[in-house]
Amino acid sequence: MPLAARDLDILSGLKKDLFEGAPACFYDAIRVPVEDAQSLTGSYRSKIKGLSPLIPRAERERLLAEVEQLVQDDQVDFSFLQVEDQEKMLREIATAASPKLESCRAANGVVLSRIEELLETQMQRATDAGTFVTEKVDRRFGADAYSAGFRRILDSFGKPGEQVPGDAPSRRSGTDQGIAAGILRQFLRLEQLRLLYDY
């Protein structure tokens, strides 16, 4: 069957390996109208400020600056709404005559066109671009791949990483400070602080 899915960062290494040649559409956002932009951005600012004792000032300021860019043209990515607002939005666009539905269609025209094209495509197990077979899944997720990945993690403990003088510590610096900085860089992103995670 065709696949339409959000393009999450965890899929970055999988799309080429597993979906090449298969009918698939990955989108990065679904824009929806937002009624109270100040309330939404205020909720994100409060959440970030509540984490202030745990994160460096520079990272906090960067996140707060990103919050100010969250709403563009009175629209926001659906995934950044609170759960209650997501539910309300879905109820409001459930009828064909909904003005918000038309607004959503207009804001996401490119994504909808790609999905419509995808739905017209029949799933092909073999295509000119490649074959979607279980061997690819086994190579990527099988026991051998898991063992090799686990071994790389174990081998990395205590190995100092290369670091340019004056640069931020490497994720693999082997020091507590470097490891902590690496973890912060990975998780202190606005998409990792979505309000729906607080539900």
C-alpha positions as a Markdown table, in Angstrom:
| # | Residue | x | y | z |
|---|---|---|---|---|
| 1 | Met | 0.0 | 0.0 | 0.0 |
| 2 | Pro | 1.1 | 3.6 | -0.6 |
| 3 | Leu | 2.6 | 5.4 | 2.5 |
| 4 | Ala | 2.0 | 9.0 | 3.4 |
| 5 | Ala | 3.9 | 9.9 | 6.6 |
| 6 | Arg | 5.5 | 12.8 | 8.5 |
| 7 | Asp | 9.2 | 13.1 | 7.8 |
| 8 | Leu | 10.6 | 12.6 | 11.2 |
| 9 | Asp | 14.3 | 12.9 | 11.8 |
| 10 | Ile | 14.5 | 9.3 | 13.0 |
| 11 | Leu | 13.6 | 8.2 | 9.4 |
| 12 | Ser | 16.6 | 10.0 | 7.9 |
| 13 | Gly | 18.6 | 6.8 | 7.5 |
| 14 | Leu | 15.7 | 4.6 | 6.6 |
| 15 | Lys | 13.9 | 6.4 | 3.7 |
| 16 | Lys | 16.5 | 5.5 | 1.0 |
| 17 | Asp | 17.2 | 2.0 | 2.4 |
| 18 | Leu | 13.6 | 0.9 | 2.9 |
| 19 | Phe | 11.3 | 3.1 | 0.8 |
| 20 | Glu | 13.3 | 3.6 | -2.4 |
| 21 | Gly | 11.1 | 2.3 | -5.2 |
| 22 | Ala | 8.1 | 2.1 | -3.0 |
| 23 | Pro | 5.2 | 4.6 | -3.4 |
| 24 | Ala | 5.8 | 6.9 | -0.4 |
| 25 | Cys | 5.3 | 10.6 | 0.4 |
| 26 | Phe | 7.0 | 12.2 | 3.4 |
| 27 | Tyr | 5.9 | 15.7 | 4.5 |
| 28 | Asp | 7.5 | 17.9 | 7.1 |
| 29 | Ala | 4.5 | 19.9 | 8.3 |
| 30 | Ile | 0.7 | 20.3 | 8.1 |
| 31 | Arg | -0.1 | 24.0 | 8.5 |
| 32 | Val | -3.3 | 25.0 | 10.2 |
| 33 | Pro | -4.9 | 28.3 | 11.2 |
| 34 | Val | -4.2 | 29.3 | 14.8 |
| 35 | Glu | -6.8 | 31.4 | 16.7 |
| 36 | Asp | -4.8 | 32.6 | 19.6 |
| 37 | Ala | -1.1 | 32.9 | 18.6 |
| 38 | Gln | -0.2 | 34.8 | 21.8 |
| 39 | Ser | -1.6 | 32.0 | 24.0 |
| 40 | Leu | 0.2 | 29.3 | 22.0 |
| 41 | Thr | 3.6 | 31.0 | 22.0 |
| 42 | Gly | 3.1 | 32.1 | 25.6 |
| 43 | Ser | 2.7 | 28.4 | 26.6 |
| 44 | Tyr | 6.0 | 27.5 | 24.9 |
| 45 | Arg | 7.8 | 30.5 | 26.5 |
| 46 | Ser | 6.5 | 29.3 | 29.9 |
| 47 | Lys | 7.6 | 25.8 | 29.3 |
| 48 | Ile | 11.1 | 26.9 | 28.2 |
| 49 | Lys | 11.5 | 29.3 | 31.1 |
| 50 | Gly | 10.4 | 26.5 | 33.5 |
| 51 | Leu | 13.4 | 24.5 | 32.3 |
| 52 | Ser | 15.8 | 27.5 | 32.9 |
| 53 | Pro | 17.6 | 25.9 | 35.8 |
| 54 | Leu | 18.4 | 22.9 | 33.7 |
| 55 | Ile | 19.7 | 24.4 | 30.4 |
| 56 | Pro | 22.4 | 26.9 | 29.5 |
| 57 | Arg | 21.3 | 30.5 | 28.9 |
| 58 | Ala | 22.4 | 30.5 | 25.3 |
| 59 | Glu | 20.3 | 27.4 | 24.5 |
| 60 | Arg | 17.3 | 29.0 | 26.3 |
| 61 | Glu | 17.6 | 32.2 | 24.3 |
| 62 | Arg | 17.8 | 30.2 | 21.1 |
| 63 | Leu | 14.7 | 28.3 | 21.9 |
| 64 | Leu | 12.8 | 31.4 | 22.8 |
| 65 | Ala | 13.8 | 33.0 | 19.5 |
| 66 | Glu | 12.5 | 29.9 | 17.7 |
| 67 | Val | 9.2 | 30.2 | 19.5 |
| 68 | Glu | 8.7 | 33.7 | 18.0 |
| 69 | Gln | 9.0 | 32.1 | 14.6 |
| 70 | Leu | 6.5 | 29.3 | 15.4 |
| 71 | Val | 3.4 | 31.1 | 14.0 |
| 72 | Gln | 3.7 | 32.4 | 10.5 |
| 73 | Asp | 0.9 | 34.2 | 8.6 |
| 74 | Asp | -1.5 | 33.2 | 11.5 |
| 75 | Gln | -0.7 | 29.5 | 10.8 |
| 76 | Val | 1.2 | 26.9 | 12.8 |
| 77 | Asp | 2.3 | 23.3 | 12.2 |
| 78 | Phe | -0.5 | 21.1 | 13.6 |
| 79 | Ser | 1.9 | 19.1 | 15.7 |
| 80 | Phe | 2.8 | 22.2 | 17.8 |
| 81 | Leu | -0.8 | 22.7 | 19.0 |
| 82 | Gln | -1.8 | 21.5 | 22.5 |
| 83 | Val | -3.8 | 18.2 | 22.4 |
| 84 | Glu | -7.0 | 19.9 | 23.2 |
| 85 | Asp | -6.5 | 22.4 | 20.4 |
| 86 | Gln | -5.6 | 19.5 | 18.0 |
| 87 | Glu | -8.9 | 17.8 | 18.9 |
| 88 | Lys | -10.8 | 21.1 | 18.5 |
| 89 | Met | -9.2 | 21.7 | 15.1 |
| 90 | Leu | -10.1 | 18.2 | 13.8 |
| 91 | Arg | -13.7 | 18.6 | 14.9 |
| 92 | Glu | -13.9 | 22.0 | 13.2 |
| 93 | Ile | -12.6 | 20.8 | 9.9 |
| 94 | Ala | -14.7 | 17.6 | 9.9 |
| 95 | Thr | -17.5 | 19.1 | 7.8 |
| 96 | Ala | -17.0 | 19.8 | 4.1 |
| 97 | Ala | -18.4 | 23.3 | 4.4 |
| 98 | Ser | -15.9 | 24.3 | 7.1 |
| 99 | Pro | -14.0 | 27.6 | 6.3 |
| 100 | Lys | -11.1 | 26.2 | 8.3 |
| 101 | Leu | -11.0 | 23.1 | 6.1 |
| 102 | Glu | -10.6 | 25.4 | 3.0 |
| 103 | Ser | -7.9 | 27.3 | 4.8 |
| 104 | Cys | -6.0 | 24.1 | 5.6 |
| 105 | Arg | -6.3 | 22.9 | 2.0 |
| 106 | Ala | -4.9 | 26.1 | 0.7 |
| 107 | Ala | -2.0 | 26.2 | 3.2 |
| 108 | Asn | -1.1 | 22.5 | 2.4 |
| 109 | Gly | -1.7 | 22.5 | -1.3 |
| 110 | Val | 1.7 | 21.0 | -2.3 |
| 111 | Val | 1.5 | 18.2 | 0.3 |
| 112 | Leu | -2.1 | 17.4 | -0.7 |
| 113 | Ser | -1.1 | 17.2 | -4.4 |
| 114 | Arg | 1.7 | 14.8 | -3.6 |
| 115 | Ile | -0.6 | 12.6 | -1.5 |
| 116 | Glu | -3.3 | 12.6 | -4.2 |
| 117 | Glu | -0.7 | 11.5 | -6.8 |
| 118 | Leu | 0.5 | 8.8 | -4.3 |
| 119 | Leu | -3.0 | 7.4 | -3.9 |
| 120 | Glu | -3.3 | 7.0 | -7.6 |
| 121 | Thr | -0.2 | 4.9 | -7.6 |
| 122 | Gln | -0.6 | 1.2 | -7.1 |
| 123 | Met | 1.9 | -0.5 | -4.8 |
| 124 | Gln | 4.6 | -2.3 | -6.8 |
| 125 | Arg | 6.8 | -4.9 | -5.1 |
| 126 | Ala | 9.5 | -4.5 | -7.8 |
| 127 | Thr | 10.2 | -1.2 | -9.7 |
| 128 | Asp | 12.9 | 0.2 | -11.9 |
| 129 | Ala | 14.2 | 2.1 | -8.9 |
| 130 | Gly | 14.7 | -1.0 | -6.8 |
| 131 | Thr | 13.0 | -3.9 | -5.0 |
| 132 | Phe | 11.3 | -3.6 | -1.6 |
| 133 | Val | 12.2 | -6.9 | 0.0 |
| 134 | Thr | 12.5 | -8.2 | 3.5 |
| 135 | Glu | 16.3 | -8.5 | 3.1 |
| 136 | Lys | 16.6 | -4.7 | 3.4 |
| 137 | Val | 14.7 | -4.7 | 6.6 |
| 138 | Asp | 16.8 | -7.6 | 8.0 |
| 139 | Arg | 20.0 | -5.9 | 7.0 |
| 140 | Arg | 18.9 | -2.7 | 8.8 |
| 141 | Phe | 17.1 | -4.1 | 11.8 |
| 142 | Gly | 18.1 | -7.8 | 12.1 |
| 143 | Ala | 20.2 | -9.4 | 14.8 |
| 144 | Asp | 23.5 | -8.8 | 13.1 |
| 145 | Ala | 22.7 | -5.1 | 12.7 |
| 146 | Tyr | 21.6 | -4.8 | 16.3 |
| 147 | Ser | 24.8 | -6.6 | 17.6 |
| 148 | Ala | 27.1 | -4.4 | 15.5 |
| 149 | Gly | 25.4 | -1.2 | 16.7 |
| 150 | Phe | 25.5 | -2.3 | 20.3 |
| 151 | Arg | 29.2 | -3.1 | 19.9 |
| 152 | Arg | 29.9 | 0.3 | 18.4 |
| 153 | Ile | 28.3 | 1.9 | 21.4 |
| 154 | Leu | 30.3 | -0.1 | 23.9 |
| 155 | Asp | 33.5 | 0.6 | 22.0 |
| 156 | Ser | 32.8 | 4.3 | 22.1 |
| 157 | Phe | 32.9 | 4.5 | 25.9 |
| 158 | Gly | 35.9 | 6.3 | 27.1 |
| 159 | Lys | 37.3 | 7.2 | 23.6 |
| 160 | Pro | 38.1 | 10.8 | 23.4 |
| 161 | Gly | 36.7 | 12.5 | 20.3 |
| 162 | Glu | 38.5 | 15.1 | 18.2 |
| 163 | Gln | 37.7 | 18.6 | 19.2 |
| 164 | Val | 38.7 | 21.8 | 17.6 |
| 165 | Pro | 40.2 | 24.3 | 20.1 |
| 166 | Gly | 37.5 | 26.8 | 21.2 |
| 167 | Asp | 34.7 | 24.6 | 19.7 |
| 168 | Ala | 31.9 | 23.0 | 21.7 |
| 169 | Pro | 32.8 | 19.6 | 23.2 |
| 170 | Ser | 32.2 | 16.7 | 20.9 |
| 171 | Arg | 29.4 | 14.3 | 21.7 |
| 172 | Arg | 32.0 | 11.6 | 21.9 |
| 173 | Ser | 34.6 | 13.6 | 23.9 |
| 174 | Gly | 34.5 | 11.0 | 26.7 |
| 175 | Thr | 34.1 | 13.6 | 29.4 |
| 176 | Asp | 31.1 | 14.2 | 31.5 |
| 177 | Gln | 30.9 | 17.8 | 30.1 |
| 178 | Gly | 31.1 | 16.6 | 26.5 |
| 179 | Ile | 28.5 | 13.9 | 27.0 |
| 180 | Ala | 26.1 | 16.3 | 28.7 |
| 181 | Ala | 26.6 | 18.9 | 26.0 |
| 182 | Gly | 25.9 | 16.3 | 23.3 |
| 183 | Ile | 22.7 | 15.2 | 25.0 |
| 184 | Leu | 21.5 | 18.8 | 25.4 |
| 185 | Arg | 22.2 | 19.5 | 21.7 |
| 186 | Gln | 20.1 | 16.5 | 20.7 |
| 187 | Phe | 17.1 | 17.2 | 22.9 |
| 188 | Leu | 17.0 | 21.0 | 23.2 |
| 189 | Arg | 15.1 | 21.5 | 20.0 |
| 190 | Leu | 11.6 | 23.0 | 19.8 |
| 191 | Glu | 10.2 | 19.9 | 18.1 |
| 192 | Gln | 11.3 | 17.9 | 21.2 |
| 193 | Leu | 9.4 | 20.3 | 23.5 |
| 194 | Arg | 6.0 | 20.1 | 21.8 |
| 195 | Leu | 3.1 | 20.8 | 24.2 |
| 196 | Leu | 1.4 | 17.6 | 23.3 |
| 197 | Tyr | 4.2 | 15.7 | 25.1 |
| 198 | Asp | 2.9 | 17.3 | 28.3 |
| 199 | Tyr | -0.5 | 15.7 | 27.9 |
